[in-house]
């Protein structure tokens, strides 16, 4: 029997089920971060060679650690095949079009991995809660988003969707740390503080989002970021698993023509660089 890969897979999801007690020790964290960054390098060289494409979507609470996780990805990637798109409020020109319009030009080309730091899910999160979209618009968006991602998957694009979760108590602690750190104050906005007052509304929006847009081919992974390092490692591991599935990550064979040129122009012994 054929399995419906577009079926919903998290229709009973609840944020209360996310285990916020997950922790990782410092030594284990350092080793695992290094291993995952090496895997990301291997993934990228495979994508550049065979033309694979991927999208990584990050959503989550303010101060949940999206930026730190993305920086660890960027630190392992060559910028020629890796892009990060921070998504804020649409410009007046963008507001003239369908809300998905501004994401089309940011989709990955052959060999590229693209990260969206917030995304088209703003329609069913901030736009829903803050009233920027009418109820009919954000309710319609669930089906539009599922269809949009189905089209991308059918075209061969891999999709990873990560939601970073933390408690109100931990968020408050991180906000205070940002206020105290002169180099991090810029991260805290009036909107961040105001949004805390609507926490229950955002919880409801997040749960509806995951229940109604988590499909077998583009599922959501909700991750505890109560401890930043634990959340970071789990997010990176999820990304590595999805982006590498079914791929040969072995280094590409050395180009013998390039080796001949290096021998004559660099004066090297080929035996010093040939893979053993």
KEZANU-457949 format. One record per residue: x, z negated, y of N, C-alpha, C, O in turn. Coordinates in steps of 0.2 Angstrom, whole numbers, plus 5000, padded with zeros to 4 digits. Layout:
<rs>
R    nxx    nzz    nyy   caxx   cazz   cayy    cxx    czz    cyy    oxx    ozz    oyy
R      X      Z      Y      X      Z      Y      X      Z      Y      X      Z      Y
...
</rs>
This chain:
<rs>
R    nxx    nzz    nyy   caxx   cazz   cayy    cxx    czz    cyy    oxx    ozz    oyy
R   5004   5000   4994   5000   5000   5000   5004   5000   5006   5009   4996   5007
R   5003   5004   5011   5007   5005   5017   5005   4999   5022   5000   4997   5023
R   5011   4996   5024   5010   4990   5029   5009   4993   5036   5013   4997   5038
R   5005   4990   5039   5004   4991   5046   5009   4988   5051   5009   4982   5052
R   5014   4992   5053   5020   4989   5057   5018   4987   5064   5021   4984   5067
R   5012   4989   5066   5009   4988   5073   5004   4982   5073   5001   4980   5078
R   5004   4979   5067   4999   4973   5067   5002   4967   5071   5008   4966   5072
R   4997   4963   5073   4999   4957   5077   5002   4952   5072   4999   4951   5066
R   5007   4948   5073   5010   4943   5068   5010   4936   5071   5012   4932   5067
R   5008   4935   5077   5008   4928   5079   5002   4926   5083   5002   4923   5088
R   4996   4927   5079   4990   4926   5082   4988   4919   5083   4983   4917   5086
R   4992   4914   5079   4990   4907   5080   4996   4903   5083   4996   4897   5083
R   5000   4907   5087   5006   4904   5091   5004   4898   5095   4999   4899   5099
R   5008   4893   5096   5007   4888   5100   5014   4885   5103   5018   4885   5099
R   5015   4884   5109   5021   4882   5112   5022   4875   5109   5028   4873   5108
R   5017   4871   5107   5018   4864   5104   5022   4865   5098   5025   4860   5096
R   5022   4870   5094   5025   4871   5088   5033   4872   5089   5036   4872   5084
R   5035   4874   5095   5042   4875   5096   5046   4868   5095   5044   4864   5099
R   5051   4868   5091   5055   4862   5090   5060   4861   5096   5065   4864   5096
R   5058   4856   5100   5063   4855   5106   5069   4850   5104   5073   4849   5109
R   5069   4848   5098   5074   4843   5096   5081   4847   5094   5085   4844   5092
R   5080   4854   5093   5086   4857   5091   5092   4856   5095   5092   4857   5101
R   5098   4855   5092   5104   4854   5095   5110   4857   5091   5109   4859   5085
R   5116   4858   5095   5122   4861   5092   5128   4857   5095   5128   4855   5101
R   5132   4855   5090   5138   4852   5093   5143   4856   5096   5143   4862   5095
R   5147   4854   5100   5152   4858   5105   5156   4862   5101   5157   4868   5102
R   5160   4859   5096   5164   4863   5092   5161   4869   5088   5163   4875   5088
R   5155   4868   5085   5151   4873   5082   5149   4878   5087   5148   4884   5085
R   5147   4876   5093   5144   4881   5098   5150   4885   5100   5149   4892   5100
R   5156   4883   5101   5161   4887   5103   5163   4893   5098   5164   4898   5099
R   5163   4890   5092   5165   4895   5086   5159   4900   5085   5160   4906   5084
R   5153   4898   5086   5147   4903   5085   5147   4908   5090   5145   4913   5090
R   5148   4905   5097   5148   4910   5102   5153   4915   5102   5151   4921   5103
R   5159   4913   5100   5164   4918   5099   5162   4923   5093   5163   4929   5094
R   5159   4921   5088   5158   4925   5082   5152   4930   5085   5153   4936   5083
R   5147   4928   5088   5142   4932   5090   5144   4937   5095   5141   4943   5095
R   5148   4935   5100   5151   4940   5105   5155   4946   5101   5155   4951   5104
R   5159   4944   5096   5162   4949   5092   5157   4954   5089   5158   4960   5089
R   5152   4951   5086   5147   4955   5083   5143   4960   5088   5142   4966   5087
R   5142   4957   5094   5140   4962   5100   5144   4967   5101   5142   4973   5103
R   5151   4966   5101   5156   4971   5103   5155   4977   5097   5155   4983   5098
R   5154   4974   5091   5154   4979   5085   5147   4983   5086   5147   4989   5084
R   5142   4980   5088   5136   4983   5088   5136   4989   5094   5134   4994   5093
R   5139   4987   5099   5140   4992   5105   5144   4998   5103   5142   5003   5104
R   5149   4997   5099   5153   5003   5097   5149   5007   5092   5150   5013   5092
R   5145   5004   5088   5141   5008   5084   5136   5012   5088   5135   5018   5086
R   5133   5009   5092   5128   5012   5096   5131   5018   5100   5128   5023   5100
R   5136   5017   5103   5140   5022   5107   5141   5028   5103   5141   5034   5105
R   5143   5027   5096   5145   5032   5092   5139   5036   5089   5139   5042   5088
R   5134   5033   5088   5128   5036   5084   5122   5037   5089   5117   5040   5087
R   5122   5034   5095   5117   5036   5100   5111   5031   5099   5106   5033   5102
R   5112   5026   5096   5106   5021   5096   5104   5018   5103   5108   5018   5107
R   5098   5016   5103   5096   5013   5110   5092   5007   5108   5089   5006   5103
R   5093   5002   5113   5089   4995   5112   5087   4992   5119   5091   4994   5124
R   5082   4988   5119   5080   4985   5124   5079   4977   5122   5077   4976   5117
R   5082   4973   5126   5081   4966   5125   5077   4963   5131   5079   4964   5137
R   5072   4960   5130   5067   4957   5135   5068   4949   5135   5068   4946   5130
R   5070   4947   5141   5070   4939   5142   5064   4937   5146   5064   4939   5152
R   5060   4932   5143   5055   4929   5147   5057   4921   5146   5060   4920   5141
R   5054   4917   5150   5055   4910   5149   5053   4906   5155   5053   4909   5161
R   5053   4900   5155   5052   4895   5160   5058   4896   5165   5064   4897   5163
R   5057   4894   5172   5062   4894   5177   5067   4889   5174   5065   4883   5172
R   5074   4890   5175   5079   4886   5173   5080   4885   5165   5083   4880   5163
R   5077   4889   5161   5077   4889   5154   5084   4892   5151   5085   4891   5145
R   5088   4895   5155   5094   4898   5153   5094   4905   5151   5099   4907   5148
R   5090   4909   5154   5090   4916   5153   5097   4919   5156   5100   4923   5152
R   5098   4917   5162   5104   4920   5165   5111   4918   5161   5115   4923   5161
R   5111   4912   5159   5117   4910   5155   5118   4914   5149   5124   4916   5147
R   5112   4915   5145   5113   4919   5139   5114   4927   5140   5118   4930   5137
R   5112   4929   5146   5113   4936   5148   5120   4937   5149   5124   4942   5148
R   5123   4932   5153   5130   4932   5155   5135   4932   5148   5140   4936   5148
R   5133   4929   5143   5137   4929   5137   5136   4936   5134   5141   4938   5131
R   5131   4939   5134   5130   4946   5132   5135   4950   5136   5139   4954   5133
R   5134   4950   5142   5138   4954   5147   5145   4954   5146   5149   4958   5147
R   5147   4947   5144   5155   4946   5143   5157   4949   5137   5164   4950   5137
R   5153   4951   5133   5155   4955   5127   5155   4962   5127   5157   4966   5123
R   5151   4965   5132   5149   4972   5132   5153   4976   5137   5156   4973   5142
R   5154   4982   5136   5157   4987   5140   5152   4989   5145   5146   4992   5142
R   5152   4989   5151   5147   4991   5156   5145   4998   5155   5139   5000   5158
R   5149   5002   5152   5147   5009   5152   5141   5010   5147   5137   5016   5148
R   5140   5006   5143   5134   5006   5138   5129   5000   5139   5125   4999   5134
R   5130   4996   5144   5126   4990   5144   5123   4989   5151   5127   4990   5156
R   5117   4988   5152   5114   4987   5159   5109   4981   5159   5106   4980   5154
R   5109   4977   5164   5105   4972   5165   5100   4973   5171   5103   4975   5177
R   5094   4973   5170   5089   4974   5176   5085   4967   5177   5081   4965   5174
R   5087   4964   5183   5083   4958   5185   5077   4961   5188   5077   4964   5193
R   5071   4958   5186   5065   4961   5188   5061   4955   5193   5060   4950   5190
R   5060   4957   5199   5057   4953   5203   5050   4956   5205   5047   4960   5202
R   5047   4954   5211   5041   4957   5213   5042   4964   5215   5047   4966   5217
R   5037   4968   5213   5037   4976   5215   5037   4977   5222   5034   4973   5226
R   5041   4982   5224   5041   4984   5231   5035   4987   5233   5031   4989   5229
R   5033   4988   5240   5027   4991   5242   5027   4998   5239   5021   5001   5237
R   5032   5002   5238   5032   5009   5235   5030   5008   5228   5026   5013   5225
R   5033   5003   5224   5031   5003   5217   5024   5001   5216   5021   5002   5211
R   5021   4997   5221   5014   4995   5220   5009   5000   5221   5003   5000   5219
R   5012   5006   5223   5007   5012   5223   5006   5015   5216   5001   5019   5216
R   5010   5013   5211   5010   5016   5205   5007   5011   5200   5006   5005   5201
R   5006   5014   5194   5004   5009   5188   5010   5004   5187   5016   5006   5188
R   5009   4998   5185   5014   4993   5185   5020   4995   5180   5025   4992   5181
R   5018   4999   5175   5023   5001   5170   5028   5006   5173   5033   5008   5170
R   5026   5009   5179   5030   5015   5181   5037   5013   5183   5041   5017   5181
R   5038   5007   5186   5045   5006   5188   5050   5004   5182   5056   5004   5183
R   5047   5004   5176   5051   5002   5170   5054   5009   5167   5059   5009   5163
R   5050   5014   5168   5052   5020   5165   5059   5022   5166   5063   5024   5162
R   5061   5022   5173   5068   5024   5175   5073   5019   5172   5079   5021   5173
R   5071   5014   5170   5076   5009   5168   5077   5008   5160   5081   5004   5158
R   5074   5013   5157   5074   5013   5149   5081   5015   5147   5084   5019   5151
R   5083   5013   5141   5090   5015   5139   5091   5022   5137   5086   5025   5134
R   5096   5025   5139   5098   5032   5136   5102   5031   5130   5103   5026   5127
R   5104   5037   5127   5107   5037   5120   5114   5032   5121   5118   5033   5125
R   5114   5028   5116   5120   5024   5116   5120   5017   5120   5124   5013   5120
R   5114   5016   5123   5114   5011   5128   5110   5005   5126   5105   5006   5122
R   5112   4999   5128   5108   4993   5127   5106   4990   5134   5110   4989   5138
R   5100   4989   5135   5097   4987   5141   5094   4981   5141   5090   4979   5136
R   5095   4976   5146   5092   4969   5146   5088   4969   5152   5089   4971   5157
R   5082   4967   5151   5077   4965   5156   5076   4958   5157   5074   4954   5153
R   5079   4955   5163   5078   4948   5165   5071   4948   5168   5071   4949   5174
R   5066   4946   5164   5059   4947   5166   5058   4954   5165   5062   4958   5165
R   5051   4956   5165   5049   4962   5163   5042   4964   5164   5039   4961   5169
R   5040   4969   5161   5033   4971   5161   5028   4966   5160   5022   4966   5161
R   5030   4960   5156   5026   4955   5155   5024   4951   5161   5020   4946   5160
R   5027   4952   5166   5025   4949   5173   5017   4950   5174   5014   4946   5177
R   5015   4956   5172   5007   4957   5173   5003   4952   5169   4998   4950   5172
R   5005   4949   5164   5001   4944   5160   5003   4937   5161   5001   4933   5158
R   5009   4936   5165   5011   4930   5166   5010   4928   5174   5005   4926   5176
R   5015   4929   5178   5015   4927   5185   5009   4931   5189   5005   4928   5193
R   5008   4937   5187   5002   4941   5191   4996   4938   5189   4991   4938   5193
R   4995   4936   5182   4989   4933   5180   4988   4926   5183   4982   4925   5186
R   4993   4922   5183   4992   4915   5185   4991   4915   5193   4987   4911   5195
R   4995   4919   5196   4995   4918   5204   4990   4923   5207   4989   4923   5213
R   4986   4926   5203   4981   4930   5205   4983   4937   5208   4979   4940   5212
R   4989   4939   5207   4991   4946   5210   4988   4952   5206   4988   4957   5209
R   4985   4950   5200   4982   4955   5196   4975   4953   5195   4974   4947   5193
R   4970   4957   5196   4963   4955   5194   4962   4954   5187   4966   4956   5183
R   4957   4950   5185   4956   4948   5178   4956   4954   5173   4959   4954   5168
R   4952   4959   5176   4951   4965   5172   4958   4969   5171   4959   4972   5165
R   4962   4968   5176   4969   4972   5175   4973   4968   5170   4976   4971   5166
R   4974   4961   5171   4979   4958   5166   4976   4958   5159   4980   4958   5154
R   4969   4958   5158   4966   4958   5151   4968   4965   5148   4969   4965   5142
R   4967   4970   5152   4968   4977   5149   4976   4978   5148   4977   4982   5143
R   4980   4974   5151   4987   4975   5150   4990   4973   5143   4995   4976   5141
R   4987   4969   5139   4989   4967   5133   4989   4974   5128   4994   4975   5125
R   4984   4977   5129   4984   4984   5125   4988   4989   5127   4991   4992   5124
R   4989   4989   5134   4994   4994   5137   5001   4992   5135   5005   4997   5134
R   5003   4986   5135   5010   4984   5133   5011   4986   5126   5016   4988   5124
R   5006   4984   5122   5007   4985   5115   5008   4993   5113   5012   4995   5110
R   5004   4997   5117   5005   5004   5116   5011   5007   5119   5014   5011   5116
R   5013   5004   5125   5020   5006   5128   5026   5004   5123   5030   5009   5122
R   5026   4998   5120   5031   4997   5115   5031   5001   5109   5036   5002   5106
R   5025   5002   5107   5024   5006   5101   5027   5013   5102   5030   5016   5097
R   5026   5016   5108   5029   5022   5109   5036   5022   5109   5039   5027   5107
R   5039   5017   5112   5046   5016   5112   5049   5015   5105   5054   5019   5103
R   5046   5011   5101   5048   5011   5094   5048   5017   5090   5052   5019   5086
R   5042   5021   5091   5041   5027   5088   5047   5032   5090   5048   5037   5086
R   5049   5031   5096   5055   5036   5098   5062   5033   5096   5067   5036   5098
R   5062   5028   5092   5068   5025   5090   5072   5020   5094   5077   5018   5092
R   5068   5017   5099   5071   5011   5103   5070   5005   5099   5064   5003   5097
R   5075   5001   5098   5074   4994   5095   5072   4989   5101   5075   4990   5107
R   5068   4985   5100   5066   4980   5105   5067   4973   5102   5064   4971   5097
R   5070   4969   5106   5070   4962   5105   5067   4958   5111   5068   4959   5117
R   5062   4953   5109   5059   4950   5114   5060   4942   5113   5058   4939   5108
R   5063   4939   5118   5064   4932   5118   5061   4928   5123   5061   4930   5129
R   5058   4922   5121   5055   4918   5126   5058   4911   5125   5058   4908   5120
R   5062   4909   5131   5065   4902   5131   5061   4897   5133   5058   4897   5139
R   5060   4892   5129   5055   4886   5131   5059   4880   5132   5064   4879   5129
R   5056   4876   5136   5059   4869   5137   5053   4865   5140   5048   4867   5142
R   5055   4858   5140   5049   4853   5143   5049   4853   5150   5054   4855   5154
R   5044   4851   5153   5044   4849   5160   5049   4844   5162   5052   4845   5168
R   5050   4839   5158   5055   4834   5160   5062   4837   5160   5066   4836   5165
R   5064   4842   5156   5071   4845   5156   5071   4850   5162   5076   4850   5165
R   5066   4853   5163   5066   4858   5169   5067   4854   5175   5071   4856   5180
R   5064   4848   5176   5065   4844   5182   5072   4842   5183   5075   4842   5188
R   5075   4840   5177   5082   4838   5177   5086   4844   5180   5091   4842   5184
R   5085   4850   5177   5089   4855   5179   5088   4857   5186   5093   4860   5190
R   5082   4857   5189   5081   4858   5196   5085   4853   5200   5088   4855   5205
R   5085   4847   5198   5089   4842   5202   5096   4844   5202   5100   4843   5207
R   5099   4846   5196   5106   4848   5196   5107   4853   5200   5113   4854   5203
R   5103   4858   5201   5104   4864   5205   5104   4862   5213   5108   4864   5216
R   5100   4857   5214   5100   4855   5221   5106   4851   5223   5109   4852   5229
R   5109   4848   5218   5115   4844   5219   5122   4848   5219   5127   4846   5222
R   5121   4854   5216   5127   4859   5216   5127   4864   5221   5122   4869   5221
R   5131   4864   5226   5131   4869   5231   5132   4876   5229   5129   4881   5232
R   5135   4877   5223   5135   4884   5220   5129   4886   5216   5129   4892   5214
R   5124   4882   5215   5119   4884   5211   5112   4883   5215   5107   4885   5213
R   5112   4880   5221   5106   4879   5225   5102   4886   5226   5096   4886   5227
R   5106   4891   5227   5103   4898   5228   5098   4899   5222   5093   4903   5223
R   5099   4897   5217   5094   4898   5211   5087   4895   5211   5083   4897   5208
R   5087   4890   5216   5080   4886   5216   5076   4889   5222   5079   4889   5228
R   5070   4891   5221   5066   4893   5226   5060   4889   5227   5058   4885   5223
R   5056   4890   5232   5050   4887   5234   5045   4889   5228   5041   4884   5226
R   5045   4895   5226   5041   4897   5220   5042   4893   5214   5038   4891   5210
R   5049   4892   5212   5050   4888   5206   5047   4881   5207   5044   4878   5202
R   5047   4878   5212   5044   4871   5213   5037   4871   5213   5033   4867   5210
R   5034   4876   5216   5027   4877   5216   5024   4879   5209   5018   4876   5208
R   5027   4883   5206   5025   4885   5199   5024   4879   5194   5020   4879   5190
R   5028   4873   5195   5027   4867   5191   5020   4864   5191   5018   4862   5187
R   5017   4865   5197   5010   4863   5198   5005   4866   5194   5000   4864   5192
R   5007   4872   5192   5003   4877   5188   5005   4877   5180   5003   4882   5177
R   5009   4872   5178   5012   4872   5171   5007   4874   5166   5008   4878   5162
R   5001   4870   5166   4996   4872   5161   4993   4879   5161   4992   4882   5155
R   4993   4882   5167   4990   4888   5167   4996   4893   5164   4994   4898   5161
R   5002   4892   5166   5007   4896   5163   5008   4895   5156   5009   4900   5152
R   5007   4889   5153   5007   4888   5146   5002   4893   5142   5003   4896   5137
R   4996   4892   5145   4990   4896   5142   4992   4904   5142   4991   4908   5138
R   4995   4906   5148   4997   4913   5149   5002   4915   5144   5002   4921   5141
R   5007   4911   5143   5013   4912   5138   5010   4913   5131   5011   4917   5127
R   5006   4908   5129   5003   4908   5122   4998   4914   5121   4999   4917   5116
R   4994   4916   5126   4990   4922   5125   4995   4928   5125   4994   4933   5121
R   5000   4928   5129   5005   4934   5128   5008   4935   5122   5008   4940   5119
R   5011   4929   5119   5014   4930   5112   5009   4931   5107   5010   4935   5102
R   5003   4928   5107   4998   4930   5102   4996   4937   5102   4994   4940   5097
R   4995   4940   5108   4992   4947   5108   4997   4952   5109   4995   4958   5109
R   5003   4951   5110   5008   4957   5110   5014   4956   5105   5019   4960   5106
R   5014   4951   5101   5019   4950   5096   5017   4954   5090   5013   4952   5085
R   5020   4960   5089   5018   4965   5083   5024   4965   5078   5030   4962   5079
R   5023   4967   5072   5028   4967   5067   5034   4971   5069   5039   4970   5067
R   5033   4976   5073   5039   4980   5075   5042   4978   5082   5048   4980   5083
R   5038   4974   5085   5041   4971   5092   5039   4964   5093   5035   4962   5097
R   5041   4959   5088   5039   4953   5088   5042   4948   5094   5048   4950   5096
R   5039   4943   5096   5042   4938   5100   5045   4933   5096   5043   4931   5091
R   5051   4930   5099   5054   4925   5096   5054   4919   5101   5058   4920   5107
R   5051   4914   5100   5051   4908   5105   5056   4903   5103   5056   4901   5097
R   5060   4902   5108   5066   4898   5106   5067   4892   5110   5066   4892   5116
R   5068   4886   5107   5069   4880   5111   5076   4880   5115   5081   4882   5113
R   5075   4879   5122   5081   4879   5126   5082   4872   5129   5084   4871   5135
R   5079   4867   5126   5079   4860   5128   5087   4858   5129   5089   4855   5133
R   5091   4860   5124   5098   4860   5125   5100   4867   5126   5099   4872   5122
R   5103   4869   5132   5105   4876   5133   5109   4879   5128   5108   4885   5126
R   5114   4876   5126   5119   4879   5121   5115   4881   5114   5117   4886   5112
R   5111   4876   5112   5107   4878   5106   5103   4884   5107   5103   4888   5103
R   5099   4884   5113   5095   4890   5114   5099   4896   5115   5097   4902   5112
R   5105   4896   5118   5109   4902   5119   5111   4905   5113   5111   4911   5112
R   5113   4900   5108   5116   4903   5102   5110   4906   5097   5111   4911   5094
R   5104   4903   5097   5099   4905   5094   5096   4912   5096   5095   4917   5093
R   5096   4913   5103   5094   4919   5106   5099   4924   5105   5097   4930   5103
R   5106   4923   5105   5111   4928   5104   5111   4930   5096   5111   4936   5094
R   5109   4925   5092   5109   4927   5085   5103   4931   5083   5103   4936   5079
R   5097   4930   5087   5091   4934   5086   5093   4941   5088   5091   4946   5085
R   5096   4942   5094   5098   4949   5096   5103   4952   5092   5101   4958   5090
R   5108   4949   5089   5112   4952   5085   5109   4954   5078   5110   4960   5076
R   5105   4950   5076   5101   4952   5069   5097   4958   5070   5097   4963   5066
R   5093   4959   5076   5089   4964   5077   5093   4971   5078   5091   4976   5076
R   5098   4970   5083   5101   4976   5085   5106   4979   5079   5107   4985   5079
R   5108   4975   5075   5112   4977   5069   5109   4979   5063   5112   4982   5058
R   5103   4977   5062   5099   4978   5056   5100   4986   5053   5098   4990   5057
R   5102   4986   5047   5103   4993   5044   5108   4997   5047   5109   5003   5045
R   5113   4995   5051   5118   4999   5054   5125   4997   5051   5126   4991   5049
R   5129   5002   5050   5136   5001   5048   5140   4999   5054   5141   5003   5059
R   5143   4993   5054   5146   4991   5060   5154   4991   5059   5158   4989   5063
R   5156   4995   5054   5163   4996   5053   5166   5000   5059   5163   5004   5062
R   5172   4998   5061   5176   5002   5067   5176   5009   5065   5177   5011   5059
R   5175   5013   5070   5176   5021   5069   5183   5023   5066   5188   5020   5069
R   5183   5028   5062   5190   5030   5060   5194   5033   5066   5191   5035   5071
R   5201   5032   5066   5205   5034   5071   5205   5041   5071   5206   5045   5066
R   5204   5044   5077   5204   5051   5079   5212   5054   5078   5216   5052   5082
R   5213   5058   5073   5220   5060   5071   5223   5064   5077   5229   5064   5078
R   5218   5068   5080   5221   5072   5086   5223   5068   5091   5228   5069   5094
R   5219   5062   5092   5222   5058   5098   5228   5054   5096   5232   5053   5100
R   5229   5053   5089   5235   5050   5087   5241   5054   5088   5246   5052   5090
R   5240   5061   5087   5245   5066   5088   5247   5066   5095   5253   5066   5097
R   5242   5066   5099   5244   5066   5106   5248   5060   5109   5252   5060   5113
R   5245   5054   5106   5249   5048   5108   5256   5048   5105   5260   5045   5108
R   5257   5051   5099   5264   5051   5097   5269   5055   5101   5274   5053   5102
R   5266   5060   5104   5270   5064   5108   5271   5062   5115   5276   5062   5118
R   5265   5059   5118   5265   5057   5125   5267   5050   5126   5270   5048   5131
R   5266   5046   5121   5268   5039   5122   5274   5037   5118   5277   5031   5119
R   5276   5041   5114   5282   5040   5110   5282   5035   5105   5286   5031   5104
R   5276   5034   5102   5275   5029   5097   5275   5032   5090   5275   5038   5088
R   5277   5027   5085   5277   5029   5078   5269   5028   5075   5267   5023   5076
R   5266   5033   5073   5259   5033   5071   5258   5027   5066   5253   5025   5065
R   5263   5026   5062   5262   5021   5057   5261   5014   5060   5258   5009   5056
R   5262   5013   5066   5261   5007   5069   5254   5005   5071   5252   5000   5073
R   5250   5011   5071   5243   5010   5074   5238   5012   5068   5232   5011   5069
R   5240   5016   5063   5235   5018   5058   5233   5012   5054   5236   5007   5053
R   5226   5012   5053   5222   5006   5050   5225   5006   5043   5226   5011   5039
R   5226   5000   5041   5229   4999   5034   5223   4999   5029   5224   4998   5023
</rs>
